Amino acid sequence: MGSLIDDELDGVSEGQKYPDGTVVRVFCMRTDRDAYPSRWAYKLHYGATEPDTPRTLADGTIRRYDNSHEDTKGHERHVAPDPEPDIIEFPGMVELWEQFWSEIPKSKPEVT
């Protein structure tokens, strides 16, 4: 497979639960809503099925990228154990997708 392109990520919505008690949930969708100036709505989540502080945040997050409040807060990276997210520059959806998968110990799914 060649290099991933934006169109291949538009509409991705997948989840996987692992025997080690972790989960990955990913969602990427193009949007024209004013709340998303980047023109993407996304959540890239790696976490535990049961919260385990300080390894996870209170909601079980180990690492998450999202733009749930992009118009007011920007793009966020949540990393346990710090309860406060980092505001990040959005590098583009493909670049963020690749970065997320390089930072977690799970294999990324095939996207078509």
N, C-alpha and C positions, 0 to 999 in steps of 0.2 A: 504494500500500500504506500502511496506517495504521501506528501505533506498534507496535513489536515487543513481544511479551509472553513471559513465561517459558516457557509451554507450547511456543512455537515453537522454543525453543532446546534443549529436552529431546530428547536423542538425536542432536543434530548431530555429525557426524563427517566432516570433509572435509579434503582436502589438495590443494594446487596447486603445481606447480613452474613457475617463470617463466624466460623466455629469459635474464634477467640473472643467473642463478645463485642466485636466492633461492627460498625455499619458504615457504608458509603451511600450517600444520596446526592445525586447530581441533577441539576435542572438548568437548562439554557434556552432562552427564547428571545428572538428579535421582537421588538415592540416599538410602537410609535407614540406611546403614552408620554406625556410631559414629565412624569415622575422619574423617567429614565433617560436623561440626556445622552447617555452612551448608546442608546437604542438597543440595549440588551437588558433583560431581567435574568438574573442567575443566582444560584446557590450551589456551592460546591462544598459538601459537608463530609467530614470524616469524624466519627465519634464512637462512643461506647453505648451499648444498649442500656447499661445501668450507670448513672453518674458515679464517679470515683475520684473525688477531689483529693489531692491536687492534680492528679493525672488528667482529669477532665474538668470542664466548667460545670456549673450546677445543672445544666441541661444535657450533659453528656458529651458536649463538643470537645474534641481534641484539636481540630483545626477546621476552620470554615472561612470561605470567601463568599461574600454576598453584597448585593447592592439594594437591599430591601428598602432603604431610605436614601437612595442616591440623590434625590433632589434636595435633601436637607443635610445629610451627613456625608455623602460621597460613597466610595467603595471601601468596604471594610474587610479586614483580616482578623479573625478571632483565633487566638492560640492559647490553650491551657498552659499554665494555671492563671494567666492574667485575665481578669474579668473585663478589662477595658479593651475594646478593639483598636487596632491600628488603622488609621486612614491611609489608603494606598492609592497610587496612581494606577488607573486602569490601562494596562498595556495593550488591550485588545482581547477578544474572547478566546481566540486560539492560543495566544501566549499565556493567558491566565489559566486556561485548561491544562496546558502542558506544565506550567509551574506547579499547580495543585498536585498533579499526579507524580511529579518528581519529589514532592515533599512528604508523601504518605507511603507506608509500606504495603501497598496493594497494587495490583496490576490494573491498568486502565482498560476499559472495555473497548471493543472495536466499535467505531462509529461509522455509519454509512449514510 
